[in-house]
Amino acid sequence: MLIFSYKLKEEDRFRIKRDLWEQIGEQKIDIIIVRDESDPFTRIVLKEAVLL
């Protein structure tokens, strides 16, 4: 899961992961929080991503 945000921090990532676990059970979900599309990794992910 790729999340664009200037406000979310690392502890928010853990909260999101915990909330997802409570809703859908144990799943392998990577959560990445970025500010914008400037990072090359983010641009690669966006090419392959599915919009939710």
C-alpha positions as CSV (number, residue, x, y, z in Angstrom):
1,M,0.0,0.0,0.0
2,L,1.5,3.3,-1.1
3,I,0.3,6.3,0.8
4,F,1.0,9.9,-0.1
5,S,1.1,12.1,2.9
6,Y,3.1,15.0,4.5
7,K,1.5,14.4,7.9
8,L,1.7,10.6,8.6
9,K,4.7,9.3,10.5
10,E,6.1,5.8,11.2
11,E,3.8,5.2,14.2
12,D,0.8,5.9,11.9
13,R,2.1,3.1,9.6
14,F,1.9,0.7,12.5
15,R,-1.6,1.8,13.4
16,I,-2.8,1.4,9.8
17,K,-1.2,-2.1,9.6
18,R,-2.9,-3.0,12.9
19,D,-6.3,-1.7,11.8
20,L,-6.0,-3.7,8.5
21,W,-5.1,-6.8,10.4
22,E,-8.2,-6.4,12.6
23,Q,-10.4,-5.9,9.5
24,I,-9.0,-8.5,7.1
25,G,-6.8,-10.8,9.2
26,E,-3.2,-11.6,8.8
27,Q,-2.0,-10.7,5.3
28,K,1.3,-9.8,3.8
29,I,0.8,-6.0,3.2
30,D,3.7,-3.6,2.8
31,I,2.8,0.0,3.7
32,I,5.0,2.7,2.3
33,I,4.4,6.4,3.2
34,V,5.9,9.0,0.9
35,R,5.5,12.7,0.4
36,D,5.5,12.8,-3.4
37,E,6.5,11.0,-6.5
38,S,10.1,12.3,-6.5
39,D,11.7,9.0,-5.4
40,P,12.6,6.6,-8.2
41,F,11.1,3.6,-6.3
42,T,7.8,5.5,-5.9
43,R,7.6,6.1,-9.6
44,I,8.2,2.4,-10.4
45,V,5.5,1.4,-7.9
46,L,3.0,3.8,-9.4
47,K,3.5,2.2,-12.9
48,E,2.5,-1.2,-11.5
49,A,0.0,-0.2,-8.8
50,V,-3.7,-0.8,-8.6
51,L,-5.7,2.3,-7.5
52,L,-7.9,1.5,-4.5
